[in-house]
Amino acid sequence: MGERRFYRVTTDFYHLRVPDPMLHGYETERDFRRALQRLSGHWKGRIGERIGEKNGFWLLRFLDTPGGKADEAWLPDFLLMEVDKPSHIDAPPPKPDDTDSELNGVFGFD
């Protein structure tokens, strides 16, 4: 796919230009905006890497989850704003200090 691209899920719904609500199964713009706020509320402000695209929706992989297993979600492109690559991506893991090696020895994890 080439260059890695990252996007932040928007939280600014006052200035958001949304497509026709009827195209997404909603009768009024108000109902559509409420649904978008609920969707965005789950991913609010998080930054994900774009790894797929289909029918105006982008598959984002969120790498900021605890435990190392990334979350993925299909989100409409108009909810996303392109951002620079986060600094924690591709950063080397922190070096273990002496306490870690001492504890590993005590518990037999060497």
N, C-alpha and C positions, 0 to 999 in steps of 0.2 A: 504494500500500500504506500510505500515511500516514507516521507517524513512523518514523524509522530506529531499528532495534533491533540491539544487538550482543551477542554471546555468546562466552564463553570455553569451550574444550573442556576438560572436567574431567580431572584426573589422580588424583582421590581415589576409588579403587575399593573401599575398605574400607566406606564408608558409603553407597555408591551402591545405590539400590533399582532393581533391574532387573526388567523384565517376565518373564513365563513364557518360559523358553528354548525350549520346544517351539513357541511362536508364531513363532520366528525360525529354526527348523530345527535346533536343538541338543537333544540328549537330556539333557544334564546342565547344571546351572548353572555348574559349574566350567569346562566347555568354552566355554560362552557368555561367561563373564567373561574367559577367556583371549583369545578373539576380540575382545572389546571393548577389552582392553588393547593388543592389536596395532593396532587401528584408532585408538585414542586416541593411541598412541605416535607415530603419524605426524603428528598435528595438535596434540599435547600443549601445552596452555597457550596456544595461539594464539587471537586474538580475530578473529571474523569478523562481517560484517554479514548479517543474515537477509534473503534476497532471494526465497525461495520455500518452499513447504510442500507435502508430499504424503505421505499415509499414515503420519503420525507421524515423518517425516523432514523436516529443514529443510535447505534449500540455503543454505550460507554462502559468502560471498565474503571471502577473506582478503586484505587490502590491504597486508600487511607484507612482500611478496615483493620481492626485488631485481629491478631492471630495469623496474619499473612495471606488469608484467602480473600481474593478480591471480589467485590460485588459487581454485578453487571446489570444494566437496565437499558431498555429501549425507550428513548425519549424523543419527543418532537423537536425538530431542529430550531424552531422559533423560541424554545425555552432556554437555548444554550448560547453562551457568549464565549468566543475563543479567547484563551489566555495563554500566557507563556508557560513553558514547561515548569512544573513545580520543582523546587530545589531538592526535595527529598527523593525524587525519582533518580535512579541510577547512582545514588550516593552510596559510598561503601558502608557496610554495616559497622556499628560502633565496635571498637576493640574491647575485648574483655579485660577487666582490671584484675588485680591480684586476688581480690575477694572472690571473684567467680572461680578462678582456678583452685583456690583453697577450698571453697565449698564443694567443688566437683571432686576433689581428692577425698574429702571427708565422707561424702556419700557414694564414693566408688564409681564416679562417672568418667574417670580418666581413661 
